[in-house]
Every structure is written in C-alpha cells, then in structure tokens.
Amino acid sequence: MTPEKRGEVMVRWKIRNKKTGKIVDGGERGRYGPVRISTAARRQHRFLVAQFGLREGHGRKGIPIKPTILLVTALATISLGNAHAEETYESYDAFYAARPGAVFGDPIESESGVAYSVPGKQGVHTELTAAAEKQPVRIALAADQITVNGKAFRYGSATTFPGEHPSDFAPQSANVFLARRTSAHPAVLCVQGDSSGSGESDRHKQIYLLVDPLTPKGKVTFLHLPSLLSSCRAVMEAKEGGFAFPKNSYLFDDAQESRVGLLISYFTFEHRRFVPMHNEMRLRFTQPEVPFRFAIEDKN
C-alpha cells in the first residue's frame, strides 16, 4: 500500500548519563543492510506487464523507473471514449483516505534510517515526537510494544479482533498516526506495521489503535484491528465519540474458485466488545485474484 523503500539503517546506542541518570543518545552502534518496507512498486509493475504488454528492463531489477507515469498513461488510454468511467483505485490508503469521516491524515514524520539500541536489551526501537492537547507526545516503537510518554503497551495485551493474531514487526517498517481531540472524538493514536511471513502476508497489516492515549494507562482503550488489506487510514468517526474500522473478506465468483472482490464490513468497539455496524461496501477487482486495482461496486 506504500511505495517500496530500501535503504541502509543506522542503529545508535541509548545510554544512561552517570551524572544526571537520564537516558541520552549515544554513539553509532553500526550500519545494516536494506530494510524491505513493502513490494507495492513491484506488484504495480507486474500488473502493467500483464495488462498492457510492457517489457521488463525499464529499470533496475525489472522495476520501471517511473511506474506511476506508465500506469497513468495506460489508464488514460483505456479511458478514451468512456468519459463516464467509474473511479478506479490502485491504493487502499488513497481509497480509505477518501471516505467521509476518515480520522487520520499523514503519519508522524520519523528520522529515516535511524534506530536505537539499549545496552542489555534485545532488539532496536525507533523514536518519534508529535504534539497533542498542548503537550508533547513522545513515542518509542519496538518490535513487541509501543511506548507513549513513558507508558508501555505490549501488542500481545491488546484486545484483539476475533480471528486476528498479534505478531512482532520491524519498527523501521511501521507508521504511526495521531489524531488530536476534537468535538467529535477523543485523541487517538494508531500504529501499523508489515506482517511477517510469506505468500500473501503483504496483504496484511498489524494495526493497533490507542484511544485517549494521553490519559492514565488504565483508561486507554488498546485494540488490535483486522489486518486484511486495511490501514490506520481506514479508521473513521462513529457516533458518540467512537470509531469505526473495517473487517474485510474476499468475494468469490459464482464457481467459488476465484476472488473477484472485497466485502468491507464496519465494526466499532462498545462496552468492551466488537460490535457490527451493519454498514457494508463491496469492491470489485478489475482482474480476478489481483486485489490491488479495484472500483466500488456497491455500498449501503
């Protein structure tokens, strides 16, 4: 759902100042190889090759130098003679961001390619800073937890949507979103990272929602949301200050052999349980079994 990003990652030590007792930024620990964030660009190129007869070799490792330009050109060619063609999406992030009531905009900016290591502790973490309710919000993101202003929330302790399974993810691959308190809802924070695995694991995101994250820890609602072709950007405003989010499932052809679309069913969280909102939308893939280009078919 996001462009492919590769680059060297620098890991820095976090050490304790013996005089002040504070944790400070130490020296460089080392530099490590490329971190794979997603494969959206490669999928997009394969689609162009299959649909429009483009040749491999337009760029390094067969990826076009400007795949977006090629895709737009191809789509413009198809659209000639059909001025009333339906809107087609190639990005779930763009689709969700266009829904009325979308809560999150762009993710919090982070220092690209930098992670930190604490002596005596395994793994690395990244750090981000934002502001909400006239106070700074300091966020540390590790493989198994997120820490907000010193309060740690382990992913395994979140209230998990039925059928989902928490798993660690590389903090360098994650995005964090923060929406400030409004008259319609409290402040809310969302973190998403790439699920680990092979096959179709790139269609799943680990998504965690923290409602009112600046209140005392015991009052924070911590949820693990559905993962299939979803995003933090899929979270929408709901009634009475709540939030809605999608549970996606595939739609099959009449023979029940090919996946031809997606059923989006919205849920909310009330009285400590996930509740269906009876609000659904259907997407149709432009090519069976290829969910990364689609149009809205029906909604209620």
C-alpha positions in Angstrom: 0.0 0.0 0.0 3.0 2.3 0.2 5.9 2.7 -2.2 8.8 0.4 -1.8 11.5 1.8 0.4 15.0 0.4 0.7 18.0 1.9 2.5 20.7 1.4 5.0 19.7 1.5 8.6 21.9 3.2 11.2 21.5 1.9 14.8 22.6 4.1 17.7 23.1 3.3 21.3 20.8 4.7 24.1 22.9 5.1 27.2 22.4 6.5 30.8 24.3 9.6 31.8 26.0 8.7 35.1 25.8 12.2 36.5 22.1 13.0 35.6 20.7 9.5 35.4 18.9 10.4 32.1 18.9 8.2 29.0 20.7 10.0 26.2 21.6 9.4 22.6 25.0 7.6 22.5 27.3 6.8 19.6 26.7 4.8 16.5 26.4 1.1 17.0 26.6 0.0 13.4 25.0 0.2 9.9 23.0 -2.6 8.5 21.6 -3.6 5.1 18.5 -2.6 3.4 15.2 -2.9 5.2 12.3 -4.0 3.0 9.1 -2.0 3.7 6.7 -3.2 1.0 6.5 -4.5 -2.5 3.9 -2.2 -3.9 6.1 -0.9 -6.8 7.0 -4.4 -7.9 3.3 -5.5 -7.8 2.3 -2.5 -9.8 4.9 -3.3 -12.5 3.8 -6.9 -12.8 0.3 -5.7 -13.3 1.4 -3.4 -16.1 3.4 -6.1 -17.8 0.4 -8.5 -17.7 -2.3 -6.0 -18.7 -0.5 -3.7 -21.2 2.3 -5.7 -22.6 5.1 -3.6 -21.1 8.5 -5.1 -21.3 10.8 -5.9 -18.4 14.0 -4.0 -18.0 12.8 -0.4 -17.8 14.7 0.0 -14.6 16.8 -1.8 -12.0 15.7 -5.4 -11.4 12.8 -5.0 -13.9 11.1 -2.2 -12.0 10.1 0.7 -14.2 11.9 3.9 -13.5 8.6 5.8 -13.3 5.8 3.2 -12.8 3.2 5.7 -11.8 3.6 7.7 -15.0 3.4 4.5 -17.1 0.3 3.4 -15.2 -1.5 6.8 -15.6 -0.7 6.7 -19.3 -2.1 3.2 -19.7 -5.2 4.1 -17.8 -5.7 7.3 -19.8 -5.6 5.2 -23.0 -8.2 2.8 -21.7 -10.5 5.7 -20.6 -10.7 7.3 -24.1 -14.2 7.0 -25.4 -15.6 6.4 -22.0 -16.0 9.8 -20.3 -18.2 8.3 -17.6 -15.8 5.6 -16.5 -16.0 4.6 -12.8 -13.3 5.7 -10.4 -10.6 3.1 -10.1 -8.1 2.9 -7.2 -4.6 1.4 -7.1 -4.0 2.2 -3.4 -6.1 1.2 -0.4 -4.6 4.1 1.5 -5.9 6.5 -1.1 -9.3 4.7 -1.1 -9.6 4.9 2.7 -8.4 8.5 2.9 -11.2 9.5 0.5 -14.0 8.0 2.8 -16.1 10.6 4.6 -15.2 10.8 8.3 -11.6 9.4 7.9 -9.8 10.1 11.2 -6.1 10.0 10.2 -4.1 12.0 7.7 -0.4 11.6 7.1 1.8 9.6 9.5 4.1 11.2 12.0 7.4 12.1 10.4 10.3 10.0 11.6 14.1 10.2 11.2 14.5 7.9 8.2 17.0 5.1 8.6 17.8 5.6 12.3 17.0 3.1 15.0 18.2 2.8 18.6 19.6 0.1 20.8 19.6 0.0 24.6 22.6 -1.9 26.3 21.3 -5.1 27.9 18.1 -5.2 25.9 17.4 -7.2 22.8 16.3 -5.5 19.5 16.1 -2.0 18.4 13.5 0.8 18.5 12.6 4.0 16.7 11.6 7.3 18.2 9.0 9.9 17.1 7.7 13.1 18.6 4.4 14.9 18.0 2.1 17.2 19.9 -1.5 17.0 21.1 -3.6 18.8 23.7 -0.8 21.4 24.2 1.7 18.8 25.3 4.5 16.8 23.6 3.8 13.2 22.7 7.0 11.1 22.8 6.7 7.7 21.1 9.1 4.7 21.1 8.3 1.9 18.8 9.8 -1.6 19.4 9.1 -4.9 17.7 6.7 -6.0 20.5 5.4 -2.8 22.1 4.7 0.9 21.7 5.6 3.4 24.4 3.7 6.7 24.7 5.1 9.3 27.1 6.6 6.5 29.2 3.6 4.2 29.2 4.3 0.9 27.5 1.6 -1.0 25.6 2.6 -4.6 24.6 0.9 -5.7 21.4 0.1 -9.0 22.9 -2.0 -7.3 25.6 -4.3 -5.5 23.2 -8.0 -6.5 22.9 -7.8 -8.4 19.6 -10.5 -8.7 17.0 -11.7 -12.3 16.6 -9.5 -14.3 14.2 -6.5 -11.9 14.3 -3.2 -12.9 15.8 -0.7 -10.4 17.2 2.8 -10.7 15.9 6.0 -8.7 16.1 7.1 -6.4 13.3 10.2 -4.4 12.5 9.8 -0.9 14.0 11.6 0.5 10.9 8.7 -0.7 8.7 6.0 0.9 10.9 4.0 4.1 10.5 2.4 5.9 13.5 -0.7 8.2 13.1 -2.0 10.7 15.7 -5.4 12.5 15.6 -5.9 15.2 18.1 -9.0 15.5 20.3 -12.0 17.2 18.5 -15.6 17.9 19.5 -16.5 14.6 17.8 -13.9 12.3 19.4 -11.0 12.0 21.9 -7.4 11.9 20.8 -6.4 8.6 19.2 -3.2 7.1 18.0 -2.7 4.2 15.5 0.4 2.2 14.6 0.7 -0.2 11.6 3.5 -2.5 10.6 4.1 -5.1 8.0 3.0 -8.6 9.0 5.8 -11.2 8.8 5.5 -14.3 6.7 5.5 -15.4 3.1 2.9 -15.9 0.4 0.2 -13.2 0.8 1.4 -11.8 4.0 2.0 -8.4 2.3 -1.8 -8.1 2.1 -2.0 -8.0 5.9 -1.0 -5.2 8.3 -0.6 -5.3 12.1 -2.8 -2.4 13.2 -3.1 -1.2 16.8 -5.4 1.6 18.0 -5.0 3.5 21.2 -8.0 5.6 22.2 -7.2 8.6 24.5 -3.5 7.6 24.8 -2.6 10.6 26.9 -4.8 9.6 29.8 -3.6 7.3 32.6 -2.8 3.9 31.2 -5.7 2.1 32.8 -8.2 4.4 30.9 -6.6 3.9 27.5 -8.6 1.6 25.1 -6.0 -0.6 23.3 -7.3 -2.5 20.3 -5.8 -4.9 17.7 -7.8 -4.3 14.5 -8.4 -6.6 11.4 -5.5 -6.8 9.1 -6.6 -7.9 5.6 -6.0 -5.0 3.1 -6.6 -2.5 5.8 -4.7 0.5 7.2 -4.8 3.1 10.0 -6.3 5.4 7.4 -9.4 3.0 7.3 -10.4 4.2 10.8 -13.5 6.5 10.6 -15.5 8.6 13.1 -18.6 6.8 14.6 -21.4 8.0 16.7 -21.0 9.3 20.3 -17.2 9.8 20.0 -16.5 6.2 18.9 -14.5 4.9 16.0 -15.4 2.6 13.1 -13.0 0.2 11.3 -13.4 -2.4 8.5 -13.3 -6.2 8.7 -12.5 -7.2 5.1 -13.3 -10.5 3.5 -12.9 -11.8 -0.1 -15.9 -12.1 -2.5 -15.8 -15.1 -4.9 -17.1 -15.7 -8.4 -20.2 -18.0 -8.9 -18.0 -21.1 -9.1 -16.4 -20.1 -5.7 -13.0 -20.5 -7.4 -11.6 -17.0 -7.9 -11.5 -14.0 -5.6 -13.2 -11.2 -7.6 -13.8 -8.5 -4.9 -13.8 -7.4 -1.3 -16.6 -7.1 1.2 -15.9 -4.3 3.7 -18.0 -4.7 6.9 -17.6 -1.9 9.5 -17.3 -2.6 13.2 -17.0 -0.4 16.3 -15.9 -1.1 19.9 -18.6 -0.7 22.6 -19.0 -2.0 26.1 -15.7 -3.9 25.8 -16.6 -5.8 22.7 -16.5 -5.5 18.9 -19.9 -4.7 17.5 -21.0 -4.8 13.8 -22.4 -1.5 12.5 -24.4 -3.1 9.6 -22.6 -0.8 7.2 -21.1 -2.6 4.2 -19.4 -1.8 1.0 -18.4 -4.0 -1.9 -15.3 -3.5 -4.1 -14.7 -5.2 -7.4 -11.2 -6.2 -8.6 -10.5 -5.2 -12.2 -8.8 -8.6 -12.6 -9.7 -11.7 -10.6 -7.2 -12.6 -7.9 -5.4 -9.2 -8.1 -6.8 -7.0 -5.3 -4.5 -4.1 -5.9 -6.7 -2.4 -8.6 -10.3 -2.1 -7.8 -13.5 0.0 -8.0 -16.5 0.5 -5.7 -19.3 -1.8 -6.7 -22.0 -1.3 -4.1 -22.4 0.3 -0.6 -25.2 0.8 1.9 
